[in-house]
Amino acid sequence: MRNHAISPISRLLIGCTALASITISSLTQADTLDKIKENSSVRIGYANETPFAYTALDGSVTGESPEIVEKIFQRMGIETIKPVLTEWGSLIPGLRASRFDLIAAGMYITPERCKQVLFTDPHYQLPDTLLVKTGNPKNLRSYADIANDPEAKLAIMSGTVNLAYAREAGIKDSQIVQVPDTTSQLQAVRTGRADAAIGTQLTMKGLAEKAGDQVEATTGYGALAFRPADKALRDAVNAELKKWLGSDEHLKTVEPFGFDRSNVTDKTAEELCSA
């Protein structure tokens, strides 16, 4: 019977292969960060949702997240921000396909998303809000109210964390009306296709003048998101965020979008991913 012991040369080859794998992995993590620094340019993926990230009337891209990204990358010596518009549901697939370098769209941190992307620590906390018809005829104030009324229907923007929240609260899929954007949510409530729409407090507040709103207690934590291979880039951005969030410059930057010190949080991505 042949001896299957590994020869010294084989051990050396195996060791070199393992070392090469580790080196390649390390280079991959640093590659995007190095490329961004070399080009002094970073690509951000966003979906049109006021006030988090949106295209203004003059064609520029603004909102809480893009403005934060601009300030943070300036601190890192990066001059150019290149926005890439995409649908909300395509943000994570687009990131993983390298269409852009990070997601800057006010995306909530959830354990499920943490399996697909790396988040910075959150740069805001925000309670969700229900948008209902004026006078709130069905007396809906929470996910629980909708779950307890089998006839009630809730309009949710496709791809958002609210879909998971609704299901966890016991709302049946037959009660959920999925729509592509916030304008469609408002239209669904106004035409009676849905009894309520759910979204972040600031987004729904922007629609409330036409439809009326009620506050729901769930709190969301928004952050920037990166590819799993780009830990070096995420860590570099996170380090700058930690030094900057809560500063006078930060609060002045986000004030035009309805954020203030009450939206600052000390929660970490690690604890939110394991929640």
BASE-854172 format. One record per residue (C-alpha): residue number from 1; residue in three letters; x, y, z. Coordinates in nm, 2 decimals, padded with zeros to 4 digits. Example, Ala and Ser with C-alpha at 12.3 -4.5 7.8 and 13.67 -1.06 7.14 Angstrom:
# residues 2
n | res | x | y | z
1 | ALA | 01.23 | -00.45 | 00.78
2 | SER | 01.37 | -00.11 | 00.71
# end
This chain:
# residues 275
n | res | x | y | z
1 | MET | 00.00 | 00.00 | 00.00
2 | ARG | 00.14 | 00.34 | -00.10
3 | ASN | 00.24 | 00.58 | 00.18
4 | HIS | 00.01 | 00.89 | 00.17
5 | ALA | 00.22 | 01.10 | 00.40
6 | ILE | 00.26 | 01.46 | 00.28
7 | SER | 00.62 | 01.53 | 00.16
8 | PRO | 00.81 | 01.84 | 00.27
9 | ILE | 00.78 | 01.98 | -00.08
10 | SER | 00.40 | 01.93 | -00.07
11 | ARG | 00.38 | 02.09 | 00.27
12 | LEU | 00.57 | 02.39 | 00.13
13 | LEU | 00.34 | 02.42 | -00.16
14 | ILE | 00.03 | 02.40 | 00.06
15 | GLY | 00.18 | 02.66 | 00.29
16 | CYS | 00.25 | 02.89 | 00.00
17 | THR | -00.10 | 02.85 | -00.14
18 | ALA | -00.25 | 02.93 | 00.20
19 | LEU | -00.03 | 03.24 | 00.24
20 | ALA | -00.12 | 03.35 | -00.11
21 | SER | -00.49 | 03.31 | -00.03
22 | ILE | -00.45 | 03.52 | 00.29
23 | THR | -00.25 | 03.79 | 00.09
24 | ILE | -00.51 | 03.80 | -00.19
25 | SER | -00.79 | 03.84 | 00.07
26 | SER | -00.60 | 04.12 | 00.24
27 | LEU | -00.54 | 04.29 | -00.09
28 | THR | -00.91 | 04.26 | -00.19
29 | GLN | -01.01 | 04.43 | 00.13
30 | ALA | -00.77 | 04.72 | 00.08
31 | ASP | -00.81 | 04.74 | -00.29
32 | THR | -01.13 | 04.96 | -00.30
33 | LEU | -01.00 | 05.20 | -00.04
34 | ASP | -00.67 | 05.23 | -00.22
35 | LYS | -00.85 | 05.28 | -00.55
36 | ILE | -01.07 | 05.55 | -00.40
37 | LYS | -00.77 | 05.73 | -00.26
38 | GLU | -00.58 | 05.70 | -00.58
39 | ASN | -00.86 | 05.84 | -00.79
40 | SER | -00.98 | 06.08 | -00.52
41 | SER | -01.33 | 05.97 | -00.62
42 | VAL | -01.60 | 05.75 | -00.47
43 | ARG | -01.93 | 05.62 | -00.61
44 | ILE | -02.24 | 05.62 | -00.40
45 | GLY | -02.57 | 05.43 | -00.46
46 | TYR | -02.89 | 05.60 | -00.37
47 | ALA | -03.26 | 05.58 | -00.42
48 | ASN | -03.49 | 05.89 | -00.44
49 | GLU | -03.64 | 05.92 | -00.10
50 | THR | -03.66 | 06.26 | 00.07
51 | PRO | -03.49 | 06.36 | 00.30
52 | PHE | -03.24 | 06.08 | 00.30
53 | ALA | -03.10 | 06.09 | -00.05
54 | TYR | -03.27 | 06.24 | -00.36
55 | THR | -03.22 | 06.43 | -00.68
56 | ALA | -03.29 | 06.80 | -00.64
57 | LEU | -03.47 | 07.01 | -00.90
58 | ASP | -03.14 | 07.15 | -01.02
59 | GLY | -03.02 | 06.79 | -01.09
60 | SER | -02.78 | 06.77 | -00.80
61 | VAL | -02.79 | 06.49 | -00.55
62 | THR | -02.85 | 06.58 | -00.19
63 | GLY | -03.01 | 06.45 | 00.13
64 | GLU | -02.89 | 06.36 | 00.48
65 | SER | -02.68 | 06.06 | 00.36
66 | PRO | -02.50 | 06.21 | 00.06
67 | GLU | -02.42 | 06.52 | 00.25
68 | ILE | -02.27 | 06.32 | 00.53
69 | VAL | -02.07 | 06.11 | 00.28
70 | GLU | -01.93 | 06.43 | 00.12
71 | LYS | -01.81 | 06.56 | 00.46
72 | ILE | -01.66 | 06.23 | 00.57
73 | PHE | -01.48 | 06.16 | 00.25
74 | GLN | -01.35 | 06.52 | 00.24
75 | ARG | -01.19 | 06.45 | 00.58
76 | MET | -01.03 | 06.14 | 00.42
77 | GLY | -00.89 | 06.36 | 00.14
78 | ILE | -01.14 | 06.24 | -00.13
79 | GLU | -01.27 | 06.52 | -00.35
80 | THR | -01.53 | 06.37 | -00.59
81 | ILE | -01.86 | 06.20 | -00.50
82 | LYS | -02.02 | 06.02 | -00.80
83 | PRO | -02.39 | 05.94 | -00.73
84 | VAL | -02.56 | 05.64 | -00.89
85 | LEU | -02.94 | 05.64 | -00.89
86 | THR | -03.11 | 05.30 | -00.85
87 | GLU | -03.44 | 05.16 | -00.72
88 | TRP | -03.44 | 05.09 | -00.35
89 | GLY | -03.48 | 04.71 | -00.40
90 | SER | -03.17 | 04.71 | -00.62
91 | LEU | -02.93 | 04.89 | -00.38
92 | ILE | -02.78 | 04.58 | -00.22
93 | PRO | -02.76 | 04.38 | -00.54
94 | GLY | -02.61 | 04.69 | -00.71
95 | LEU | -02.35 | 04.73 | -00.44
96 | ARG | -02.26 | 04.36 | -00.45
97 | ALA | -02.22 | 04.38 | -00.83
98 | SER | -01.98 | 04.67 | -00.78
99 | ARG | -02.20 | 04.93 | -00.96
100 | PHE | -02.10 | 05.17 | -00.67
101 | ASP | -01.87 | 05.16 | -00.37
102 | LEU | -02.12 | 05.21 | -00.09
103 | ILE | -02.49 | 05.27 | -00.03
104 | ALA | -02.58 | 05.62 | 00.10
105 | ALA | -02.96 | 05.61 | 00.12
106 | GLY | -03.04 | 05.61 | 00.49
107 | MET | -03.07 | 05.23 | 00.49
108 | TYR | -03.18 | 05.07 | 00.82
109 | ILE | -02.95 | 04.82 | 00.98
110 | THR | -03.12 | 04.48 | 01.02
111 | PRO | -02.98 | 04.14 | 01.10
112 | GLU | -03.09 | 04.01 | 00.76
113 | ARG | -02.92 | 04.29 | 00.57
114 | CYS | -02.61 | 04.24 | 00.79
115 | LYS | -02.57 | 03.90 | 00.62
116 | GLN | -02.53 | 04.07 | 00.28
117 | VAL | -02.34 | 04.40 | 00.36
118 | LEU | -02.12 | 04.57 | 00.61
119 | PHE | -02.27 | 04.87 | 00.79
120 | THR | -02.10 | 05.16 | 00.96
121 | ASP | -02.24 | 05.24 | 01.31
122 | PRO | -02.57 | 05.43 | 01.25
123 | HIS | -02.56 | 05.80 | 01.17
124 | TYR | -02.92 | 05.85 | 01.28
125 | GLN | -03.21 | 05.69 | 01.47
126 | LEU | -03.57 | 05.76 | 01.36
127 | PRO | -03.91 | 05.64 | 01.46
128 | ASP | -04.15 | 05.51 | 01.19
129 | THR | -04.47 | 05.69 | 01.12
130 | LEU | -04.81 | 05.58 | 00.98
131 | LEU | -04.97 | 05.80 | 00.71
132 | VAL | -05.35 | 05.77 | 00.72
133 | LYS | -05.65 | 05.96 | 00.58
134 | THR | -05.74 | 06.28 | 00.75
135 | GLY | -05.92 | 06.20 | 01.07
136 | ASN | -05.77 | 05.85 | 01.09
137 | PRO | -06.11 | 05.68 | 01.03
138 | LYS | -05.98 | 05.33 | 01.13
139 | ASN | -05.79 | 05.46 | 01.43
140 | LEU | -05.47 | 05.31 | 01.32
141 | ARG | -05.16 | 05.40 | 01.52
142 | SER | -04.93 | 05.10 | 01.49
143 | TYR | -04.84 | 04.78 | 01.32
144 | ALA | -05.04 | 04.60 | 01.59
145 | ASP | -05.35 | 04.80 | 01.51
146 | ILE | -05.33 | 04.69 | 01.15
147 | ALA | -05.26 | 04.32 | 01.24
148 | ASN | -05.57 | 04.33 | 01.47
149 | ASP | -05.79 | 04.45 | 01.18
150 | PRO | -05.80 | 04.18 | 00.91
151 | GLU | -05.96 | 04.43 | 00.67
152 | ALA | -05.70 | 04.69 | 00.71
153 | LYS | -05.44 | 04.73 | 00.43
154 | LEU | -05.09 | 04.88 | 00.46
155 | ALA | -04.89 | 05.04 | 00.18
156 | ILE | -04.52 | 04.96 | 00.20
157 | MET | -04.24 | 05.07 | -00.03
158 | SER | -04.09 | 04.75 | -00.18
159 | GLY | -03.75 | 04.65 | -00.05
160 | THR | -03.77 | 04.85 | 00.27
161 | VAL | -03.73 | 04.71 | 00.62
162 | ASN | -04.09 | 04.79 | 00.69
163 | LEU | -04.20 | 04.48 | 00.51
164 | ALA | -04.02 | 04.26 | 00.76
165 | TYR | -04.15 | 04.47 | 01.05
166 | ALA | -04.51 | 04.43 | 00.93
167 | ARG | -04.48 | 04.06 | 00.90
168 | GLU | -04.31 | 04.02 | 01.24
169 | ALA | -04.61 | 04.22 | 01.38
170 | GLY | -04.85 | 03.96 | 01.24
171 | ILE | -04.97 | 04.16 | 00.94
172 | LYS | -05.07 | 03.91 | 00.66
173 | ASP | -04.94 | 03.94 | 00.31
174 | SER | -05.29 | 03.98 | 00.19
175 | GLN | -05.31 | 04.31 | 00.39
176 | ILE | -04.99 | 04.44 | 00.24
177 | VAL | -04.98 | 04.66 | -00.07
178 | GLN | -04.63 | 04.69 | -00.20
179 | VAL | -04.55 | 05.00 | -00.41
180 | PRO | -04.23 | 05.13 | -00.57
181 | ASP | -04.20 | 05.47 | -00.40
182 | THR | -04.34 | 05.71 | -00.14
183 | THR | -04.56 | 05.90 | -00.40
184 | SER | -04.73 | 05.57 | -00.47
185 | GLN | -04.78 | 05.51 | -00.10
186 | LEU | -04.95 | 05.85 | -00.07
187 | GLN | -05.17 | 05.77 | -00.37
188 | ALA | -05.26 | 05.43 | -00.23
189 | VAL | -05.39 | 05.60 | 00.09
190 | ARG | -05.57 | 05.88 | -00.09
191 | THR | -05.75 | 05.65 | -00.34
192 | GLY | -05.84 | 05.39 | -00.07
193 | ARG | -05.62 | 05.11 | -00.20
194 | ALA | -05.46 | 05.12 | 00.15
195 | ASP | -05.58 | 05.24 | 00.49
196 | ALA | -05.23 | 05.35 | 00.59
197 | ALA | -04.87 | 05.38 | 00.46
198 | ILE | -04.56 | 05.32 | 00.67
199 | GLY | -04.23 | 05.50 | 00.65
200 | THR | -03.97 | 05.70 | 00.84
201 | GLN | -04.10 | 05.99 | 01.04
202 | LEU | -03.94 | 06.25 | 00.82
203 | THR | -04.06 | 06.09 | 00.50
204 | MET | -04.42 | 06.06 | 00.61
205 | LYS | -04.41 | 06.41 | 00.76
206 | GLY | -04.33 | 06.54 | 00.42
207 | LEU | -04.66 | 06.38 | 00.29
208 | ALA | -04.87 | 06.45 | 00.60
209 | GLU | -05.00 | 06.79 | 00.48
210 | LYS | -05.20 | 06.60 | 00.22
211 | ALA | -05.29 | 06.28 | 00.40
212 | GLY | -05.25 | 06.32 | 00.78
213 | ASP | -05.03 | 06.11 | 01.00
214 | GLN | -05.00 | 05.92 | 01.33
215 | VAL | -04.68 | 05.81 | 01.51
216 | GLU | -04.57 | 05.45 | 01.54
217 | ALA | -04.32 | 05.35 | 01.80
218 | THR | -04.07 | 05.14 | 01.61
219 | THR | -03.72 | 05.30 | 01.58
220 | GLY | -03.50 | 05.25 | 01.28
221 | TYR | -03.12 | 05.31 | 01.27
222 | GLY | -02.98 | 05.42 | 00.94
223 | ALA | -02.62 | 05.37 | 00.82
224 | LEU | -02.39 | 05.35 | 00.52
225 | ALA | -02.34 | 05.01 | 00.37
226 | PHE | -02.04 | 04.84 | 00.21
227 | ARG | -01.95 | 04.51 | 00.04
228 | PRO | -01.83 | 04.24 | 00.28
229 | ALA | -01.49 | 04.24 | 00.11
230 | ASP | -01.45 | 04.61 | 00.18
231 | LYS | -01.40 | 04.60 | 00.55
232 | ALA | -01.09 | 04.83 | 00.53
233 | LEU | -01.30 | 05.09 | 00.36
234 | ARG | -01.59 | 05.05 | 00.60
235 | ASP | -01.36 | 05.08 | 00.90
236 | ALA | -01.19 | 05.39 | 00.77
237 | VAL | -01.53 | 05.56 | 00.71
238 | ASN | -01.66 | 05.44 | 01.05
239 | ALA | -01.35 | 05.59 | 01.23
240 | GLU | -01.42 | 05.93 | 01.08
241 | LEU | -01.79 | 05.91 | 01.15
242 | LYS | -01.73 | 05.83 | 01.52
243 | LYS | -01.51 | 06.15 | 01.55
244 | TRP | -01.76 | 06.37 | 01.36
245 | LEU | -02.12 | 06.26 | 01.45
246 | GLY | -02.28 | 06.49 | 01.71
247 | SER | -02.04 | 06.78 | 01.63
248 | ASP | -02.16 | 07.13 | 01.54
249 | GLU | -02.06 | 07.07 | 01.18
250 | HIS | -02.26 | 06.74 | 01.17
251 | LEU | -02.57 | 06.90 | 01.31
252 | LYS | -02.54 | 07.20 | 01.08
253 | THR | -02.51 | 06.96 | 00.78
254 | VAL | -02.82 | 06.76 | 00.86
255 | GLU | -03.04 | 07.04 | 00.99
256 | PRO | -03.18 | 07.13 | 00.65
257 | PHE | -03.32 | 06.77 | 00.62
258 | GLY | -03.51 | 06.78 | 00.95
259 | PHE | -03.25 | 06.60 | 01.17
260 | ASP | -03.12 | 06.73 | 01.50
261 | ARG | -02.93 | 06.61 | 01.81
262 | SER | -03.23 | 06.39 | 01.91
263 | ASN | -03.15 | 06.17 | 01.60
264 | VAL | -02.79 | 06.10 | 01.72
265 | THR | -02.74 | 05.76 | 01.87
266 | ASP | -02.46 | 05.56 | 02.04
267 | LYS | -02.59 | 05.23 | 01.91
268 | THR | -02.34 | 05.02 | 01.71
269 | ALA | -02.38 | 04.82 | 01.40
270 | GLU | -02.25 | 04.51 | 01.59
271 | GLU | -02.53 | 04.52 | 01.84
272 | LEU | -02.80 | 04.60 | 01.58
273 | CYS | -02.68 | 04.32 | 01.36
274 | SER | -02.71 | 04.07 | 01.64
275 | ALA | -03.04 | 04.20 | 01.77
# end
